[in-house]
Amino acid sequence: MRFAVILYAAVSLNAFALHAQDSTFVKMAYGGSFITVPQGESWSIERVFITGNDGYSIQVSNDNFDAKYSALDTIRVPHYIAEMEMLSARDMLQFKFYIKHIILLK
């Protein structure tokens, strides 16, 4: 009986570990463009950085974006953002989005 309980606990922990994997991924975009959330998915923006030609990255305030995006929502990448002032004016700025895939349990 004790072995069965231990075995059940080990299997339960493995199942939990499979569902608890990090679902963060990165999307790159240029200012003025947009990203569309695919059908059947929900995303949450964890953090955003802008990068110029010199390679320096500056974190952007998350207040510029919604907390959650659902299927077919559009994430509009700002053409101008205040943090751009800290980089060279002639740089081609690229936004790096760290996005968390929200898993909807049924």
C-alpha positions as CSV (number, residue, x, y, z in Angstrom):
1,M,0.0,0.0,0.0
2,R,2.8,2.4,0.9
3,F,4.5,1.7,-2.4
4,A,1.3,2.5,-4.3
5,V,1.0,5.9,-2.5
6,I,4.6,6.8,-3.3
7,L,4.2,5.7,-6.9
8,Y,1.0,7.8,-7.2
9,A,2.7,10.8,-5.7
10,A,5.7,10.4,-8.1
11,V,3.4,10.1,-11.2
12,S,1.4,13.1,-10.0
13,L,4.5,15.3,-9.6
14,N,5.7,14.3,-13.1
15,A,2.4,15.3,-14.6
16,F,2.5,18.6,-12.7
17,A,6.0,19.2,-14.0
18,L,4.9,18.7,-17.6
19,H,2.2,21.3,-17.2
20,A,4.4,23.8,-15.3
21,Q,7.0,24.3,-18.1
22,D,7.9,27.8,-19.0
23,S,5.9,29.0,-22.0
24,T,7.8,32.3,-22.6
25,F,8.9,33.0,-26.1
26,V,10.4,36.0,-28.0
27,K,9.0,38.0,-30.9
28,M,10.9,40.7,-32.7
29,A,9.3,43.7,-34.4
30,Y,10.1,47.1,-35.8
31,G,8.4,50.3,-34.6
32,G,5.1,50.9,-36.5
33,S,4.5,47.2,-37.2
34,F,2.1,44.8,-35.5
35,I,1.9,41.3,-34.2
36,T,-1.3,39.2,-34.4
37,V,-2.1,36.6,-31.7
38,P,-2.9,33.3,-33.5
39,Q,-6.4,31.7,-33.3
40,G,-6.9,29.7,-30.1
41,E,-4.1,31.3,-28.1
42,S,-3.9,34.0,-25.4
43,W,-0.7,35.9,-24.7
44,S,0.6,38.1,-21.9
45,I,3.5,40.5,-22.4
46,E,6.1,39.9,-19.7
47,R,8.7,42.5,-20.7
48,V,9.7,44.5,-23.8
49,F,13.1,45.9,-24.8
50,I,14.2,48.2,-27.6
51,T,17.5,47.8,-29.3
52,G,19.4,50.1,-31.6
53,N,22.2,49.4,-34.0
54,D,24.8,49.6,-31.3
55,G,23.4,46.6,-29.5
56,Y,22.3,48.3,-26.3
57,S,18.9,47.2,-25.0
58,I,16.6,49.3,-22.9
59,Q,13.6,48.0,-21.1
60,V,10.3,49.6,-22.1
61,S,7.5,50.2,-19.6
62,N,4.7,47.6,-19.8
63,D,2.2,50.4,-19.4
64,N,2.4,50.9,-23.2
65,F,0.7,47.5,-23.8
66,D,-2.4,45.7,-22.6
67,A,-1.9,43.1,-19.9
68,K,-3.5,40.3,-21.9
69,Y,-4.2,39.6,-25.6
70,S,-6.6,37.0,-26.9
71,A,-6.9,35.2,-30.2
72,L,-6.7,37.5,-33.3
73,D,-6.0,40.6,-31.1
74,T,-3.3,42.9,-32.6
75,I,-0.3,44.1,-30.6
76,R,0.6,47.4,-32.2
77,V,4.3,48.3,-31.9
78,P,4.6,52.0,-31.2
79,H,6.3,54.1,-33.9
80,Y,7.6,56.4,-31.1
81,I,8.2,55.6,-27.4
82,A,9.9,57.8,-24.8
83,E,12.7,55.3,-24.2
84,M,13.9,55.8,-27.8
85,E,15.4,59.1,-26.7
86,M,18.1,57.2,-24.9
87,L,19.4,55.7,-28.2
88,S,20.9,57.3,-31.2
89,A,18.5,59.1,-33.5
90,R,19.7,57.4,-36.6
91,D,19.3,53.9,-35.2
92,M,16.9,51.4,-36.7
93,L,15.0,50.4,-33.5
94,Q,13.9,46.9,-33.0
95,F,11.5,45.8,-30.2
96,K,12.0,42.5,-28.5
97,F,8.9,41.1,-26.8
98,Y,9.0,38.4,-24.2
99,I,5.6,36.9,-24.4
100,K,4.0,34.3,-22.1
101,H,1.6,31.8,-23.7
102,I,-1.4,31.6,-21.5
103,I,-2.8,28.1,-21.3
104,L,-6.6,28.0,-20.9
105,L,-7.7,25.1,-18.9
106,K,-11.1,23.6,-19.8
